[in-house]
Amino acid sequence: MRRCGDAAMQVWANKDPEIKRQVRKVIEMRLSFAGKALTELGFEGNDLTMRTRVYIGFMAGERQIFGSSKKTAKRYRQRQLDMLLCE
């Protein structure tokens, strides 16, 4: 599932239990991957949980926030990571 289709997939998931299971599986995979990366950077506990969820939420909605411009998204991505990773 591509990030730009997340909103549409959520709508579809609300109507189809199998799609809902698959969407949840993808979300869990993303949370696991990001959580492992942030754990390696030394985050733990509630801080780890919140940073992981904020990151995944941001990435899922990036196109809606910045539009379709890859240049704009790239310009803000480093700032977003800096904000996420600072203590």
C-alpha positions in Angstrom: 0.0 0.0 0.0 1.5 3.3 -1.0 1.3 6.3 1.4 -0.6 8.5 -1.0 -3.4 6.0 -0.9 -3.7 5.7 2.9 -6.8 7.9 3.2 -8.6 6.0 0.5 -7.6 2.7 2.0 -9.0 3.8 5.4 -12.3 4.6 3.8 -12.4 1.2 2.1 -11.3 -0.5 5.3 -14.4 0.9 7.0 -16.6 -1.0 4.6 -14.7 -4.2 4.2 -13.4 -6.3 7.1 -10.7 -8.0 5.1 -9.3 -4.7 3.9 -9.5 -3.5 7.5 -7.3 -6.4 8.6 -4.8 -5.8 5.9 -4.6 -2.0 6.6 -4.1 -2.8 10.3 -1.3 -5.2 9.4 0.4 -2.6 7.3 0.1 0.0 10.1 1.5 -2.5 12.6 4.5 -3.2 10.3 5.2 0.5 9.9 5.0 1.0 13.7 7.3 -1.9 14.3 9.9 -0.7 11.7 9.9 2.9 13.0 9.9 1.7 16.6 13.0 -0.4 16.1 14.8 2.4 14.4 14.0 4.8 17.2 14.9 2.2 19.8 18.3 2.0 18.1 18.6 5.7 18.6 18.1 5.3 22.3 14.4 6.2 22.8 12.3 4.1 25.1 9.0 3.9 27.0 6.3 6.5 26.4 8.7 8.7 24.5 9.4 5.9 22.0 5.7 5.1 21.6 4.7 8.7 20.9 7.6 9.5 18.6 6.9 6.3 16.6 3.2 7.1 16.3 3.8 10.8 15.4 6.3 9.7 12.7 4.0 7.2 11.1 1.1 9.5 11.3 3.1 12.3 9.6 4.3 10.0 6.9 0.8 8.7 6.2 -0.5 12.2 5.8 2.5 13.8 4.1 0.9 14.2 0.7 -2.2 15.8 2.2 -0.1 18.2 4.2 2.4 19.2 1.6 0.5 18.4 -1.6 2.0 16.4 -4.4 5.2 18.4 -4.6 8.1 16.1 -3.8 10.4 19.2 -3.6 8.3 20.7 -0.9 8.0 17.5 1.0 11.8 16.9 0.8 12.5 20.5 2.0 10.4 19.9 5.2 11.4 16.2 5.8 14.7 17.0 7.3 13.2 19.6 9.6 10.5 17.1 10.6 13.2 14.5 11.5 15.1 17.0 13.5 12.0 17.9 15.5 11.2 14.2 16.0 14.7 13.2 17.1 15.6 16.1 19.4 15.3 15.4 23.1 
